[in-house]
Amino acid sequence: MPDSGSEVVAKIRDEAQGVYRRIQRKQKPQMKLPVRALSNVRYRPKAGYFQLRGRNKVRTLTVGTVKTFAQTLKMLAMSKELIGTGRHSTKREAYYQAYNWGEAAFGAQDESDTVMDDVEAMLSVNRERLHFRADEHGGEVAGELVVIDRDRRTGRAVEIDCTRFGSGAYSVPTVVEELRFRTKAKFVLAVETKGMFERLVEEDFFDRRHCILVSMGGVPSRACRRFIRRLADSKKLPVYVFTDGDPYGYLNIYRTLKVGSGNAAHLNEFFCVPQARFLGVTPDDIVEYQLPTHPLKEVDKKRATDAMKNDPFIRHYRSWQKAIEKMLDMGVRVEQQALAKHGLEFVANTYLPQKLGNVEAFLP
Amino acid sequence: MPDSGSEVVAKIRDEAQGVYRRIQRKQKPQMKLPVRALSNVRYRPKAGYFQLRGRNKVRTLTVGTVKTFAQTLKMLAMSKELIGTGRHSTKREAYYQAYNWGEAAFGAQDESDTVMDDVEAMLSVNRERLHFRADEHGGEVAGELVVIDRDRRTGRAVEIDCTRFGSGAYSVPTVVEELRFRTKAKFVLAVETKGMFERLVEEDFFDRRHCILVSMGGVPSRACRRFIRRLADSKKLPVYVFTDGDPYGYLNIYRTLKVGSGNAAHLNEFFCVPQARFLGVTPDDIVEYQLPTHPLKEVDKKRATDAMKNDPFIRHYRSWQKAIEKMLDMGVRVEQQALAKHGLEFVANTYLPQKLGNVEAFLP
């Protein structure tokens, strides 16, 4: 197994023993957590993601912190138990399981979520390896990939051939830590909408271009990002991203996939996909392919202008600044399905092949 | 193939010939469409879904209707062409393809969506059979089911064994008209959240109870509803529904799945699941299983009170009225994951087996 959980259990044990030892020495027990805020983040192009600057806060046991302190320790214990049984708990199930913690029970789920985030940051381990998961969509996959999972009933490996789903797809589970992969594909193509994903499946695109199609369904969930990351890392595959040509596609989808987000900086290490490159739709494509457009909304303009000023990723890349400036100058956005103006098959027969012929021109 | 499209093409041809004949007779061409509004709907318990009362509007070609009239005919032609090539077009792609219709091009996608709805209602054929599809999530499936789809490249049947996805699942495509099924399962269990779906997969529930699990992901999409309907019809399977115990679960999810919705009454015939029965979580379960609850919000109370007054489905069933009254009296809602208070395995080992031991007690 790629992740038996023993490493995580060892971290939990260390943390608990640290607390225990201080108590035995009659010292106040402490836990150390990184500060999770944009101000504690920087973009490291070499590492490829937003990183924490390393500032920590120390939570010492006092009358004021006693409840959170107890909750954090109980959350560590719950994780250890889950790893032991092989079960995973959703964030919501964790909140309800904590109903039995007496005075340490949570008043609402956002309290238990915060403690879970703390534990994750404290151990530098993503939540999924602690056997906690979100109630979210993991994305869909079709293409030249065999996913190797485990049949819980028999413990045996089960091979999932993603070329054999007809018009359907493989739905990625919320926890992908133990999946393994076998593939001869040349690249991963991550697509914004299910509509475009199904278009490419219908056009036999993965077969003709030897690739793996992933439908992100808008901003990719953690599960979807982690899946792409693990797949791309373990199989040394390039990742190309195909979204609408608007600030949402460039920033909320692509930038989040590639380098992570500011307010979850303690996680970006696990969830970013540094090998991702942006295929389109770019503002240049609008001219090149004479695509129908829509005017930018005020919220689009604001998002783009903010990114030019404040987003460390955009500020790092002159080519992204130029693309966003061009979009603002033109005053329009473009949807990936606008390519259908030239016929449904145009995207698979003309647009993507032309783009893929010049990968060096992709935005970074 | 269960749906070769020839029946739909015949309907399109009939419609076009009707127009053509009137023109040849020097009459103004006409198209007849059912009125799509709540006021033209009734609940027919025997049929099992909201039905149109049969009022029609007639669209005659005049100076005022010429553009819509042309668009409707062009949309029929587009559908006929799609059926011919075997391709499907998303609603958005259809809008962009219509960019080339000259003066009949649409100003915005909601205009083309409306014309598509008209065509659907006019022919009494659901959009998917016209080879149009939405850009939506189709739900996920795991359990004792083999889905039989077609490999587009070879034209051969492809068998998808939904027991063999490990921790993942089969993602339902947006068009399910041509899928066939093989199963020995005893029932379909449609679940509100992906979190609960993954819980039941992790507990080997489909294996132990010989069933098919479907994750609806909130209010089920058309594709998800149509999938359950076709599966349940063709394999004569009962469908049990498991949602949160709140007005959203009872009305927006369960009622929509079972009988359809008011403003899409021309479609309910294809998308409703009349064989669905409501397993839980019921207000009675809160007491029976001592579940943690949350107070009803104002919006919950309003939705419940409105349904008691105006929803033909609720007004038809005394047992549903009693359940909703009880919920309003208690003033609380309950989430399906609240069962985790008694341990993660409680839902699979205790709650569902007890409920399934008394199917007659399910709400209708």
HADDOCK unambig.tbl for C-alpha pairs under 7 A between the chains (distance, minus, plus):
assign (segid A and resid 90 and name CA) (segid B and resid 195 and name CA) 6.16 0.50 0.50
assign (segid A and resid 92 and name CA) (segid B and resid 337 and name CA) 6.71 0.50 0.50
assign (segid A and resid 93 and name CA) (segid B and resid 337 and name CA) 5.67 0.50 0.50
assign (segid A and resid 93 and name CA) (segid B and resid 338 and name CA) 6.87 0.50 0.50
assign (segid A and resid 93 and name CA) (segid B and resid 340 and name CA) 5.48 0.50 0.50
assign (segid A and resid 96 and name CA) (segid B and resid 338 and name CA) 5.63 0.50 0.50
assign (segid A and resid 96 and name CA) (segid B and resid 340 and name CA) 5.73 0.50 0.50
assign (segid A and resid 96 and name CA) (segid B and resid 341 and name CA) 4.89 0.50 0.50
assign (segid A and resid 97 and name CA) (segid B and resid 340 and name CA) 5.59 0.50 0.50
assign (segid A and resid 97 and name CA) (segid B and resid 341 and name CA) 4.49 0.50 0.50
assign (segid A and resid 97 and name CA) (segid B and resid 343 and name CA) 6.53 0.50 0.50
assign (segid A and resid 99 and name CA) (segid B and resid 341 and name CA) 6.20 0.50 0.50
assign (segid A and resid 135 and name CA) (segid B and resid 194 and name CA) 5.79 0.50 0.50
assign (segid A and resid 135 and name CA) (segid B and resid 195 and name CA) 4.75 0.50 0.50
assign (segid A and resid 136 and name CA) (segid B and resid 194 and name CA) 6.65 0.50 0.50
assign (segid A and resid 149 and name CA) (segid B and resid 166 and name CA) 5.38 0.50 0.50
assign (segid A and resid 150 and name CA) (segid B and resid 166 and name CA) 5.48 0.50 0.50
assign (segid A and resid 151 and name CA) (segid B and resid 166 and name CA) 5.13 0.50 0.50
assign (segid A and resid 158 and name CA) (segid B and resid 164 and name CA) 6.63 0.50 0.50
assign (segid A and resid 158 and name CA) (segid B and resid 166 and name CA) 6.42 0.50 0.50
assign (segid A and resid 160 and name CA) (segid B and resid 165 and name CA) 6.36 0.50 0.50
assign (segid A and resid 164 and name CA) (segid B and resid 158 and name CA) 6.64 0.50 0.50
assign (segid A and resid 165 and name CA) (segid B and resid 160 and name CA) 6.35 0.50 0.50
assign (segid A and resid 166 and name CA) (segid B and resid 149 and name CA) 5.38 0.50 0.50
assign (segid A and resid 166 and name CA) (segid B and resid 150 and name CA) 5.45 0.50 0.50
assign (segid A and resid 166 and name CA) (segid B and resid 151 and name CA) 5.06 0.50 0.50
assign (segid A and resid 166 and name CA) (segid B and resid 158 and name CA) 6.46 0.50 0.50
assign (segid A and resid 167 and name CA) (segid B and resid 173 and name CA) 5.93 0.50 0.50
assign (segid A and resid 168 and name CA) (segid B and resid 171 and name CA) 5.78 0.50 0.50
assign (segid A and resid 168 and name CA) (segid B and resid 172 and name CA) 5.40 0.50 0.50
assign (segid A and resid 168 and name CA) (segid B and resid 173 and name CA) 4.55 0.50 0.50
assign (segid A and resid 169 and name CA) (segid B and resid 170 and name CA) 6.19 0.50 0.50
assign (segid A and resid 169 and name CA) (segid B and resid 171 and name CA) 5.00 0.50 0.50
assign (segid A and resid 170 and name CA) (segid B and resid 169 and name CA) 6.19 0.50 0.50
assign (segid A and resid 170 and name CA) (segid B and resid 170 and name CA) 5.27 0.50 0.50
assign (segid A and resid 170 and name CA) (segid B and resid 171 and name CA) 5.60 0.50 0.50
assign (segid A and resid 171 and name CA) (segid B and resid 140 and name CA) 7.00 0.50 0.50
assign (segid A and resid 171 and name CA) (segid B and resid 168 and name CA) 5.77 0.50 0.50
assign (segid A and resid 171 and name CA) (segid B and resid 169 and name CA) 5.01 0.50 0.50
assign (segid A and resid 171 and name CA) (segid B and resid 170 and name CA) 5.63 0.50 0.50
assign (segid A and resid 171 and name CA) (segid B and resid 171 and name CA) 5.05 0.50 0.50
assign (segid A and resid 172 and name CA) (segid B and resid 168 and name CA) 5.39 0.50 0.50
assign (segid A and resid 173 and name CA) (segid B and resid 167 and name CA) 5.95 0.50 0.50
assign (segid A and resid 173 and name CA) (segid B and resid 168 and name CA) 4.53 0.50 0.50
assign (segid A and resid 194 and name CA) (segid B and resid 135 and name CA) 5.82 0.50 0.50
assign (segid A and resid 194 and name CA) (segid B and resid 136 and name CA) 6.65 0.50 0.50
assign (segid A and resid 195 and name CA) (segid B and resid 90 and name CA) 6.18 0.50 0.50
assign (segid A and resid 195 and name CA) (segid B and resid 135 and name CA) 4.77 0.50 0.50
assign (segid A and resid 337 and name CA) (segid B and resid 92 and name CA) 6.70 0.50 0.50
assign (segid A and resid 337 and name CA) (segid B and resid 93 and name CA) 5.66 0.50 0.50
assign (segid A and resid 338 and name CA) (segid B and resid 93 and name CA) 6.87 0.50 0.50
assign (segid A and resid 338 and name CA) (segid B and resid 96 and name CA) 5.63 0.50 0.50
assign (segid A and resid 340 and name CA) (segid B and resid 93 and name CA) 5.48 0.50 0.50
assign (segid A and resid 340 and name CA) (segid B and resid 96 and name CA) 5.74 0.50 0.50
assign (segid A and resid 340 and name CA) (segid B and resid 97 and name CA) 5.58 0.50 0.50
assign (segid A and resid 341 and name CA) (segid B and resid 96 and name CA) 4.91 0.50 0.50
assign (segid A and resid 341 and name CA) (segid B and resid 97 and name CA) 4.48 0.50 0.50
assign (segid A and resid 341 and name CA) (segid B and resid 99 and name CA) 6.19 0.50 0.50
assign (segid A and resid 343 and name CA) (segid B and resid 97 and name CA) 6.50 0.50 0.50
